[in-house]
Amino acid sequence: MTKPANPIIAAIDTTDLATAKQWSAQLGDHVGLLKLGLAFYLAHGQSGVRAVTDRPVFLDLKLHDIPNTVAGGVKAVLPLSAAMLTLHAGGGSAMIAAARNAAEAAGPARPKLLAVTVLTSLSAEALAETGVADSPAAQVLRLARMALKSGADGLVCSPQEVAMLRAEIGPEPLLVVPGIRPLGADIGDQARTLTPREAMSAGADWLVIGRPITGAADPAGAAAAIAADLATGGSS
Ligand SMILES: O=C(O)c1cc(=O)[nH]c(=O)n1[C@@H]1O[C@H](COP(=O)(O)O)[C@@H](O)[C@H]1O
């Protein structure tokens, strides 16, 4: 896949429809894609997505259930013609294969299926609490290989695993990367972070950025500054 001209995905994390519409209008020209996530979707559903933008969105629902249920979920959102749709790699190979099979019904314009590996909010210690004693990087690689073999088009991982993944899985699979923090930005609930430039240099295709943009006094200015920095090879 060719690299996007603007690799920033703005995470529209709000349940307020007016705020989502406002961010969409402000950010549309400064980012490559808008992401609508679980909170917004639970509050406003498909009509809400359509009200926010008429462009294809990244629908971040992180589906995770038995294969039949996930396939039903994928089918249910196909009318939105989303560009990307997430599901948890931890749901296993049969679940991912069922999702891919369901998505195929939309033809070549189907949403790209992105398998979320290890959430960027999990530290090594938090991952160990879930019963995984391996490092986040080892677990990300294990899930990545399984997900790609099962029909995922790409992966969601932290910026700290991007270089390792690129070396292991090659240039083709999409790497969509949250946990992005410009220098000096609040880390918040994220655990495995890097700067926009570090993530792109490591081999990310897309950067998912929420609060550093939407929490800024001037969201459009914040997005434009990150995009300009990436385009000119700055240091943040
Ligand atoms: O699938 C995602 O987009 C995702 C996966 C992950 O491991 N970590 C993660 O933060 N995200 C999403 O990326 C966005 C990050 O937002 P900020 O932390 O505000 O930049 C949120 O919408 C999260 O739901």
The ligand as a MOL file (V3000), in Angstrom:
LIG
                    3D

  0  0  0     0  0            999 V3000
M  V30 BEGIN CTAB
M  V30 COUNTS 24 25 0 0 0
M  V30 BEGIN ATOM
M  V30 1 O -7.2110 0.6990 18.4810 0
M  V30 2 C -6.8100 1.8190 18.8480 0
M  V30 3 O -6.9440 2.8070 18.1520 0
M  V30 4 C -6.0460 1.8820 20.1160 0
M  V30 5 C -5.3300 0.7410 20.4700 0
M  V30 6 C -4.4040 0.8050 21.5280 0
M  V30 7 O -3.7060 -0.1680 21.8410 0
M  V30 8 N -4.2800 1.9890 22.1980 0
M  V30 9 C -5.0090 3.0980 21.8890 0
M  V30 10 O -4.8040 4.1290 22.5370 0
M  V30 11 N -5.9460 3.0420 20.8960 0
M  V30 12 C -6.8160 4.2120 20.6110 0
M  V30 13 O -6.0070 5.3070 20.1950 0
M  V30 14 C -6.4890 6.5250 20.7360 0
M  V30 15 C -5.3760 7.1610 21.5220 0
M  V30 16 O -5.8050 8.3690 22.0710 0
M  V30 17 P -4.8250 9.3460 22.8580 0
M  V30 18 O -4.1740 8.5470 23.9590 0
M  V30 19 O -5.7570 10.3980 23.3710 0
M  V30 20 O -3.8230 9.8480 21.8510 0
M  V30 21 C -7.7350 6.1960 21.5500 0
M  V30 22 O -8.8620 6.4290 20.7390 0
M  V30 23 C -7.6050 4.7120 21.8430 0
M  V30 24 O -8.8630 4.0660 21.8970 0
M  V30 END ATOM
M  V30 BEGIN BOND
M  V30 1 2 1 2
M  V30 2 1 2 3
M  V30 3 1 2 4
M  V30 4 2 4 5
M  V30 5 1 4 11
M  V30 6 1 5 6
M  V30 7 2 6 7
M  V30 8 1 6 8
M  V30 9 1 8 9
M  V30 10 2 9 10
M  V30 11 1 9 11
M  V30 12 1 11 12
M  V30 13 1 12 13
M  V30 14 1 12 23
M  V30 15 1 13 14
M  V30 16 1 14 15
M  V30 17 1 14 21
M  V30 18 1 15 16
M  V30 19 1 16 17
M  V30 20 2 17 18
M  V30 21 1 17 19
M  V30 22 1 17 20
M  V30 23 1 21 22
M  V30 24 1 21 23
M  V30 25 1 23 24
M  V30 END BOND
M  V30 END CTAB
M  END
